[in-house]
């Protein structure tokens, strides 16, 4: 088989694809997770603080709006999204540079 | 400029290459945009417009791989204008047939199959580099879907776990941006990769026809016309294929769509980076399947997937047979006239396929209709060789067809 397959190149593709291809969606999901308050069942500190601030600004609105989250979570979310944007920019740069 | 030996034939070949480029565009729109259309992250028309623009831009970005697509697969010395023409016809016919049945299949494999078939017909087995066929075409076709299913499934599973307690509408709202971003990258990469293949074919024809030097680069008009043909093809939208990818294989939500397109973009770009090019279609389809495998509780229609895998296996020989038949016909008639007849035949067959597709049109208005499991019906009418029933079932998507069911019953009764 090795006469037809460059096993080394294939392994690199597999490892890199798993890290980037599955890692980036997870990173994006973490960003979303950080930006959205935890569900009603969970009462951790961040969630409680979020609920408070949301209640203060939008009255009796049942839905906690995105954006009314603690600074720490916002930073985490921005960092996660920044990684995703950076990956897209890297992808475009790769295409422009002609690949290979 | 050198003396052009057969100017009219050369024009015919270039036009056919642009036609192939066009079918490549509309056949592959779904690779990037099917998930965004299915989850309504983008309106169908907006999605194809975005994808078309990015394909157009992508085609201008790089000329690095505008070498011949058949390099290392067939002996470059035996490639003549009739061989290129026959190969292109094989690729186009297979692209149109798979589109008619709504099957995503690799445009480059179709083209390679057509060229290999034409070379076989022209000079026999010596003209084909079989180790190249195995290592550059067949093995990647096995590896691509497996890898993409794995990556897509893992990504989807992690996303699903991380976001499981977030309300659905919030997820949809946020993930649509990730979905649009990743799908755009797939479109851009497609424009760059696939348009270059057509440019390579046209350059090959120009050299074979004596219109440009062998050392010549790709003329700008070739780049521009390939970019426009692909952009137009993409904008037309292969709605039948989009429907299969977005609705047929897996019922998809924004999170799955985002994970699938990211997986596609990553696998396509990384494999090309490490010198192991995989087919965009195989990767994109694998990723979408993976997003169904990795999503807890999601339904994957393996029947539809199986039909598609079968088509992938058949792509190379089927396009090859068409390519070989065209070359034989060309040589039997002889001279330039043979090539004109082949071209005329291509126009006739394409028109016929288009007319059949109009019987049960799939377009931006019904692309997202509920999927009825028509795959078994199609399989059955194919098995019983009933062209009338086949036309009724059409692409399988059959957005509102109950006629298909009737036919199936008839067939079963008739055979019982």
Interface residues (C-beta under 8 A of the other chain):
Chain A: X3 X4 X5 X6 X9 X10 X12 X13 X14 X16 X17 X18 X20 X21 X22 X23 X24 X25 X26 X28 X29 X30 X32 X33 X35 X36 X38 X39 X41 X42 X63 X66 X84 X85 X88 X91 X92 X94 X95 X96 X97 X98 X99 X100
Chain B: X58 X61 X62 X63 X64 X65 X131 X134 X135 X139 X143 X147 X150 X151 X152 X154 X155 X156 X158 X159 X162 X163 X165 X166 X167 X170 X171 X174 X175 X178 X181 X182 X185 X188 X189 X192 X193 X255 X258 X259 X262 X263 X265 X266 X267 X269 X270 X271 X272 X273 X274 X275 X276 X287
